[in-house]
């Protein structure tokens, strides 16, 4: 069995729709291989149930039907939820006692892309080792995996998936809490939460202005949502709203816009929640888990509050792994993935929003006062593309340049050099107190890496 992953990346399988590996045929085979591997883990027991959700991309219709065919052929009952956020699938997989959950989404990517994320019965994304086993099963003769005709199963649609998730989200707030008096603009990125987000806020008595809520299959993340907050910033100012909430295509990340139109990223949200959790005595081990991309300003702020920062590799799955391994209950990414493991198993933009809105409501202060807790240090990020087969980070001159840059920054900054997990790119990031110095460091390093990149 191979130990390498050809198809699975840091967030499932992803690619351009109707182009390998993101084809209907691959989706069917992934479903069959997943059923085969998970059944083996259950020592041959017949598996019962798979939950399949999606965002609003046109290709979602194609991929959900293909995956359903694969699971049904393997004897598994399939439950379709229709468009719901990724964290809703994680929650429903547990709630419905399903054996596997599937989210068909490419998150913040353009509509032409799509992806397959797999969740186990505990609601957590499948481990790297299980994904490797599934890839090995993909190489088998699929016809040999099929059970007898009398074991073929069926599929049905779940009508109240969104309602179940809304009730789960409301359960994260104290009994009797409401958002009455708050005027909120919510941008659902024309994605999975386009119905759920405005309905949730309305039920909690907020005044709601909804944008990014007219999906047509092709406009998901198109100039809207967590990766394009300009439309939200404009609408917040235009409506004189208290704040804006921006979700991405599958609603597992959150970016906030305050009443002044200023963007508040995941680092600021994590800082707010960490301090709040600590004040309430609920921050496990007084520790927050973030990634290597989180700003040094966050680290210094947390230190001033006697809160430790543990860093994980980029990707919310690695944040969750470190949280599980260390017994921590709060983590996330600068991009807006926020994980609260006392309540959920993956990044959840709307659950994070509920927590932040509750803090703002109780503070009786403006969003800009509550959510801007520290000043981020200047952070410069540049990418260097390399030729296939090239290994620029192994080059002696590149190693020397990196070592020299680290010495120059010393304790006044931070340097991060890493390969992209999805493209042939070297990402060079530096941050520090002196913006001109870090600009020069990044520029000089990129020049050296480019010479070695082929």
C-alpha positions as CSV (number, residue, x, y, z in Angstrom):
1,X,0.0,0.0,0.0
2,X,1.4,3.4,-1.0
3,X,2.1,6.0,1.8
4,X,1.8,9.0,-0.5
5,X,-1.3,10.9,-1.5
6,X,-2.0,11.6,-5.1
7,X,-5.5,13.0,-4.9
8,X,-6.1,14.2,-1.3
9,X,-4.6,17.5,-0.3
10,X,-4.9,19.5,3.0
11,X,-8.7,19.8,2.5
12,X,-9.9,16.8,0.7
13,X,-9.8,16.3,-3.1
14,X,-10.1,19.5,-5.1
15,X,-9.8,20.5,-8.7
16,X,-11.5,22.0,-11.8
17,X,-14.9,20.4,-12.4
18,X,-15.1,17.9,-15.3
19,X,-11.3,17.7,-15.3
20,X,-9.5,14.9,-13.5
21,X,-9.6,14.3,-10.6
22,X,-12.8,16.3,-10.2
23,X,-15.0,14.2,-12.5
24,X,-18.3,12.2,-11.9
25,X,-16.4,9.0,-12.4
26,X,-13.8,9.9,-9.7
27,X,-16.6,10.9,-7.3
28,X,-18.3,7.5,-7.8
29,X,-15.0,5.7,-7.3
30,X,-14.2,7.7,-4.2
31,X,-17.5,6.9,-2.7
32,X,-17.0,3.1,-3.3
33,X,-13.4,3.2,-2.1
34,X,-14.5,5.1,1.1
35,X,-17.2,2.6,1.8
36,X,-14.8,-0.3,1.3
37,X,-12.1,1.1,3.6
38,X,-14.5,2.2,6.4
39,X,-16.3,-1.2,6.2
40,X,-13.0,-2.9,6.7
41,X,-12.4,-0.8,9.8
42,X,-15.8,-2.1,11.1
43,X,-14.6,-5.7,10.5
44,X,-16.9,-6.4,7.6
45,X,-20.1,-5.0,9.1
46,X,-22.6,-3.7,6.6
47,X,-22.4,0.1,6.7
48,X,-25.7,2.0,7.0
49,X,-25.6,5.6,6.1
50,X,-23.8,8.4,4.3
51,X,-24.8,12.1,4.5
52,X,-24.0,14.2,1.4
53,X,-24.1,18.0,1.4
54,X,-22.9,20.6,-1.1
55,X,-22.5,24.3,-1.7
56,X,-24.2,26.1,-4.7
57,X,-21.8,25.3,-7.6
58,X,-23.4,23.9,-10.7
59,X,-21.1,20.9,-10.6
60,X,-22.5,20.0,-7.2
61,X,-25.5,18.3,-8.9
62,X,-23.2,16.1,-10.9
63,X,-20.9,15.1,-8.1
64,X,-23.5,14.5,-5.4
65,X,-25.4,12.1,-7.7
66,X,-22.2,10.3,-8.6
67,X,-21.2,9.9,-5.0
68,X,-24.7,8.7,-4.1
69,X,-24.5,6.1,-6.8
70,X,-21.2,4.8,-5.4
71,X,-22.4,4.6,-1.8
72,X,-25.8,3.0,-2.8
73,X,-24.0,0.4,-4.9
74,X,-21.9,-0.4,-1.8
75,X,-25.0,-1.0,0.3
76,X,-25.2,2.4,2.1
77,X,-28.3,4.5,2.6
78,X,-27.7,8.1,1.3
79,X,-29.2,11.2,2.8
80,X,-29.0,14.4,0.7
81,X,-29.1,17.7,2.6
82,X,-28.9,20.1,-0.3
83,X,-26.8,23.3,0.1
84,X,-25.6,23.6,3.7
85,X,-22.3,24.8,5.3
86,X,-19.4,22.4,5.8
87,X,-19.8,22.5,9.6
88,X,-23.4,21.5,9.2
89,X,-22.3,18.3,7.5
90,X,-19.8,17.6,10.4
91,X,-22.7,18.1,12.9
92,X,-25.3,16.1,11.0
93,X,-22.9,13.2,10.5
94,X,-22.7,12.8,14.2
95,X,-26.4,13.7,14.9
96,X,-27.7,11.2,12.3
97,X,-25.3,8.5,13.5
98,X,-24.0,8.3,9.9
99,X,-20.8,6.3,9.0
100,X,-19.5,9.0,6.8
101,X,-20.3,12.6,5.8
102,X,-19.4,14.2,2.5
103,X,-19.2,17.9,1.7
104,X,-19.0,18.8,-2.0
105,X,-17.3,22.2,-2.1
106,X,-14.2,24.0,-3.1
107,X,-14.7,26.5,-0.2
108,X,-13.5,30.0,-1.3
109,X,-12.4,28.9,-4.8
110,X,-14.2,30.1,-8.0
111,X,-17.3,28.3,-9.2
112,X,-15.4,26.2,-11.8
113,X,-13.6,24.4,-9.0
114,X,-15.1,21.8,-6.8
115,X,-14.0,19.4,-4.1
116,X,-14.8,16.4,-1.9
117,X,-14.3,16.6,1.9
118,X,-14.9,13.5,4.0
119,X,-15.9,13.3,7.6
120,X,-15.9,10.3,9.9
121,X,-18.8,9.3,12.3
122,X,-17.2,11.5,15.0
123,X,-17.6,14.6,12.8
124,X,-13.9,15.1,12.3
125,X,-12.3,15.1,8.8
126,X,-10.8,11.8,8.0
127,X,-7.1,11.3,9.0
128,X,-4.2,11.3,6.6
129,X,-3.8,7.6,7.1
130,X,-7.4,6.8,6.1
131,X,-7.2,9.1,3.1
132,X,-4.1,7.1,2.0
133,X,-6.0,3.8,2.4
134,X,-8.9,5.2,0.3
135,X,-6.4,6.2,-2.4
136,X,-5.0,2.7,-2.4
137,X,-8.6,1.3,-2.8
138,X,-9.1,3.6,-5.8
139,X,-6.4,1.5,-7.6
140,X,-8.4,-1.7,-7.0
141,X,-10.8,-3.2,-9.5
142,X,-14.0,-1.4,-8.4
143,X,-16.2,-4.3,-9.6
144,X,-14.6,-6.5,-7.1
145,X,-15.8,-4.2,-4.3
146,X,-19.5,-4.6,-5.1
147,X,-21.7,-6.5,-2.7
148,X,-24.6,-8.8,-3.7
149,X,-27.7,-7.3,-5.4
150,X,-29.8,-7.7,-2.3
151,X,-27.5,-5.3,-0.5
152,X,-28.0,-2.4,-2.8
153,X,-29.4,0.5,-0.8
154,X,-31.4,3.7,-1.5
155,X,-31.2,7.5,-1.3
156,X,-33.5,10.2,0.2
157,X,-33.6,13.9,0.7
158,X,-33.6,15.5,4.2
159,X,-35.9,18.5,4.2
160,X,-35.0,20.1,7.5
161,X,-31.1,19.9,7.4
162,X,-30.9,23.7,7.5
163,X,-33.3,24.0,10.3
164,X,-31.4,21.5,12.4
165,X,-28.2,23.4,11.9
166,X,-29.9,26.7,12.8
167,X,-31.1,25.2,16.1
168,X,-27.6,23.9,16.8
169,X,-26.1,27.4,16.2
170,X,-28.7,29.0,18.5
171,X,-27.8,26.5,21.2
172,X,-24.3,28.1,21.3
173,X,-25.8,31.2,22.9
174,X,-27.0,31.6,26.4
175,X,-30.7,30.9,26.9
176,X,-32.7,34.1,26.4
177,X,-29.9,36.0,24.5
178,X,-31.0,37.8,21.4
179,X,-29.4,40.2,18.9
180,X,-32.2,42.7,19.2
181,X,-31.0,46.2,18.5
182,X,-28.1,45.1,16.2
183,X,-28.2,46.0,12.6
184,X,-26.1,43.4,10.7
185,X,-25.2,43.0,7.0
186,X,-24.4,39.4,6.2
187,X,-22.6,38.3,3.0
188,X,-23.1,34.6,2.3
189,X,-20.8,34.6,-0.8
190,X,-23.7,33.3,-2.9
191,X,-22.7,30.0,-1.3
192,X,-23.9,27.3,1.1
193,X,-25.3,29.6,3.8
194,X,-27.3,31.9,1.5
195,X,-30.6,30.9,3.2
196,X,-29.3,29.8,6.6
197,X,-27.3,32.9,7.6
198,X,-30.0,35.6,7.2
199,X,-32.6,33.3,8.7
200,X,-30.5,32.6,11.8
201,X,-29.9,36.3,12.4
202,X,-33.6,37.1,11.8
203,X,-34.7,34.4,14.3
204,X,-32.3,36.0,16.9
205,X,-34.1,39.3,16.4
206,X,-31.4,41.2,14.6
207,X,-32.1,43.7,11.8
208,X,-30.7,41.9,8.8
209,X,-29.5,43.2,5.5
210,X,-28.5,40.2,3.3
211,X,-26.2,40.3,0.3
212,X,-24.4,37.5,-1.6
213,X,-27.7,35.5,-1.3
214,X,-28.6,35.0,-4.9
215,X,-26.7,32.0,-6.1
216,X,-27.0,31.0,-9.8
217,X,-24.4,28.2,-9.8
218,X,-21.7,30.4,-11.2
219,X,-21.4,33.4,-8.9
220,X,-20.2,31.7,-5.7
221,X,-17.3,33.8,-4.2
222,X,-17.5,36.1,-7.2
223,X,-16.6,39.5,-5.8
224,X,-18.2,38.7,-2.5
225,X,-17.8,36.8,0.7
226,X,-14.8,36.4,3.1
227,X,-12.2,36.7,0.3
228,X,-13.7,39.8,-1.3
229,X,-15.1,42.0,1.5
230,X,-15.2,45.3,-0.5
231,X,-19.0,44.9,-1.3
232,X,-19.7,44.2,2.4
233,X,-17.6,47.2,3.5
234,X,-19.5,49.4,1.2
235,X,-22.9,48.1,2.3
236,X,-22.1,48.4,6.0
237,X,-21.2,52.1,5.6
238,X,-24.2,52.7,3.3
239,X,-26.7,51.1,5.7
240,X,-25.0,52.6,8.8
241,X,-24.9,49.1,10.2
242,X,-23.3,48.0,13.5
243,X,-21.2,45.4,11.6
244,X,-21.0,43.0,8.7
245,X,-20.4,39.3,8.6
246,X,-18.6,37.7,5.6
247,X,-18.7,34.0,5.0
248,X,-17.0,32.0,2.3
249,X,-18.6,29.6,-0.2
250,X,-19.0,26.7,2.3
251,X,-19.3,29.0,5.4
252,X,-16.5,27.5,7.4
253,X,-14.7,30.8,7.7
254,X,-15.7,34.3,9.0
255,X,-14.4,37.8,8.4
256,X,-16.0,40.7,10.1
257,X,-16.4,44.3,9.0
258,X,-16.8,46.9,11.8
259,X,-19.1,50.0,11.7
260,X,-16.3,52.0,10.2
261,X,-15.9,49.6,7.3
262,X,-12.6,48.2,8.6
263,X,-11.8,44.5,8.0
264,X,-11.4,42.3,11.1
265,X,-9.6,39.1,10.3
266,X,-9.4,35.7,12.0
267,X,-6.4,36.8,14.2
268,X,-8.5,39.5,15.8
269,X,-11.5,37.2,16.2
270,X,-9.3,34.6,17.9
271,X,-7.8,37.2,20.2
272,X,-11.3,38.3,21.2
273,X,-12.6,34.8,21.8
274,X,-9.4,33.7,23.7
275,X,-9.6,36.6,26.1
276,X,-13.4,36.0,26.5
277,X,-12.9,32.3,27.1
278,X,-10.1,33.0,29.7
279,X,-12.2,35.5,31.6
280,X,-15.0,32.9,31.8
281,X,-12.6,30.2,32.9
282,X,-13.3,28.0,29.8
283,X,-10.1,28.4,27.8
284,X,-8.5,25.0,28.1
285,X,-4.9,25.2,29.4
286,X,-5.0,29.0,28.7
287,X,-3.9,28.2,25.2
288,X,-5.0,29.2,21.7
289,X,-3.9,27.2,18.6
290,X,-3.2,29.1,15.4
291,X,-1.2,28.5,12.3
292,X,2.3,29.7,11.3
293,X,0.6,32.4,9.3
294,X,-1.0,34.2,12.3
295,X,0.5,37.6,12.9
296,X,3.3,38.1,15.5
297,X,1.1,40.9,16.9
298,X,-1.4,38.3,18.0
299,X,1.3,36.3,19.7
300,X,2.5,39.4,21.6
301,X,-1.0,40.4,22.6
302,X,-1.8,36.9,23.9
303,X,1.4,36.9,25.9
304,X,0.4,40.1,27.6
305,X,-2.9,38.4,28.6
306,X,-1.0,35.3,29.9
307,X,-2.4,33.2,27.1
308,X,-0.1,30.7,25.3
309,X,0.0,30.4,21.5
310,X,0.6,27.1,19.9
311,X,1.3,27.1,16.1
312,X,0.2,24.5,13.6
313,X,0.9,24.1,9.9
314,X,-1.5,25.9,7.5
315,X,-4.9,24.2,7.2
316,X,-7.7,24.0,9.7
317,X,-7.3,20.2,9.8
318,X,-3.9,20.6,11.3
319,X,-5.2,23.2,13.8
320,X,-7.8,20.6,14.8
321,X,-5.2,17.8,15.1
322,X,-3.1,20.0,17.4
323,X,-6.1,20.9,19.5
324,X,-7.0,17.2,19.9
325,X,-3.5,16.2,20.7
326,X,-2.9,18.9,23.3
327,X,-6.4,19.0,24.8
328,X,-7.1,22.6,23.7
329,X,-10.5,23.9,22.9
330,X,-10.0,27.1,20.8
331,X,-8.1,27.4,17.5
332,X,-8.2,28.9,14.1
333,X,-6.6,30.6,11.1
334,X,-6.0,34.2,10.1
335,X,-8.2,33.5,7.1
336,X,-11.2,33.1,9.4
337,X,-11.5,29.5,10.2
338,X,-12.4,29.4,13.9
339,X,-12.7,26.0,15.7
340,X,-14.3,25.7,19.2
341,X,-14.1,22.0,20.0
342,X,-16.5,22.2,22.9
343,X,-19.2,22.8,20.3
344,X,-17.9,21.5,16.9
345,X,-15.3,19.6,15.1
346,X,-14.3,21.9,12.3
347,X,-14.1,25.6,11.3
348,X,-17.6,27.2,11.6
349,X,-18.1,30.8,10.4
350,X,-21.6,31.1,11.7
351,X,-20.9,29.6,15.2
352,X,-17.9,32.0,15.5
353,X,-20.2,34.8,14.5
354,X,-22.7,33.9,17.2
355,X,-20.0,34.1,19.8
356,X,-18.7,37.4,18.6
357,X,-22.2,38.9,18.3
358,X,-23.0,37.8,21.9
359,X,-19.8,39.6,23.2
360,X,-20.6,42.8,21.2
361,X,-24.2,42.8,22.4
362,X,-23.3,42.4,26.1
363,X,-20.5,45.0,25.9
364,X,-22.8,47.8,24.7
365,X,-19.8,49.1,22.7
366,X,-19.2,49.6,19.0
367,X,-17.8,46.7,17.0
368,X,-14.6,48.6,16.3
369,X,-13.9,49.0,20.1
370,X,-14.6,45.3,20.9
371,X,-12.9,43.5,18.0
372,X,-9.7,45.5,17.4
373,X,-7.6,44.2,20.3
374,X,-4.1,44.6,18.9
375,X,-2.2,46.3,16.1
376,X,-0.9,43.7,13.6
377,X,2.8,43.9,12.7
378,X,3.6,44.7,9.0
379,X,3.5,41.3,7.2
380,X,4.8,40.9,3.6
381,X,4.1,37.8,1.6
382,X,5.4,37.0,-1.9
383,X,5.3,33.8,-4.0
384,X,8.0,32.4,-6.2
385,X,7.0,29.9,-8.9
386,X,9.3,27.0,-9.6
387,X,9.8,24.6,-12.5
388,X,8.6,21.0,-12.2
389,X,11.2,18.9,-10.5
390,X,13.1,21.9,-9.2
391,X,13.9,21.9,-5.4
392,X,15.0,25.5,-4.8
393,X,14.8,25.1,-1.0
394,X,17.5,22.5,-1.1
395,X,19.9,24.9,-2.9
396,X,22.9,25.9,-0.7
397,X,22.7,29.6,-1.6
398,X,19.0,29.6,-0.7
399,X,19.7,28.0,2.6
400,X,22.4,30.6,3.4
401,X,20.1,33.4,2.4
402,X,17.3,32.1,4.7
403,X,19.7,31.7,7.6
404,X,21.0,35.3,7.0
405,X,17.5,36.7,6.9
406,X,16.6,34.9,10.2
407,X,19.7,36.4,11.9
408,X,18.8,39.9,10.6
409,X,15.2,39.7,12.0
410,X,16.4,38.1,15.3
411,X,13.7,38.7,17.9
412,X,12.2,41.7,16.1
413,X,10.3,39.7,13.6
414,X,9.5,36.3,12.1
415,X,10.3,34.6,8.8
416,X,8.3,31.7,7.2
417,X,9.3,29.9,4.0
418,X,7.0,27.1,2.8
419,X,5.9,25.3,-0.3
420,X,2.3,25.7,-1.3
421,X,0.2,22.5,-0.9
422,X,-1.7,23.1,-4.1
423,X,0.6,24.9,-6.6
424,X,4.3,24.9,-7.6
425,X,5.0,27.9,-5.4
426,X,7.4,28.8,-2.7
427,X,5.7,31.2,-0.2
428,X,8.0,33.7,1.4
429,X,6.5,35.6,4.4
430,X,8.2,38.0,6.8
431,X,6.8,40.2,9.5
432,X,8.4,42.6,12.0
433,X,8.4,46.0,13.5
434,X,10.3,47.6,10.7
435,X,8.3,47.4,7.4
436,X,11.1,48.6,5.2
437,X,13.4,46.0,6.6
438,X,11.0,43.1,6.0
439,X,10.2,44.3,2.5
440,X,13.9,44.2,1.7
441,X,14.4,40.8,3.4
442,X,11.5,39.3,1.4
443,X,12.6,40.9,-1.9
444,X,16.2,39.7,-1.5
445,X,15.1,36.2,-0.5
446,X,12.7,35.9,-3.5
447,X,15.5,37.0,-5.9
448,X,17.8,34.2,-4.6
449,X,15.0,31.6,-4.7
450,X,14.1,32.6,-8.3
451,X,17.6,31.9,-9.5
452,X,17.4,28.4,-8.0
453,X,13.8,27.8,-9.2
454,X,14.8,26.9,-12.8
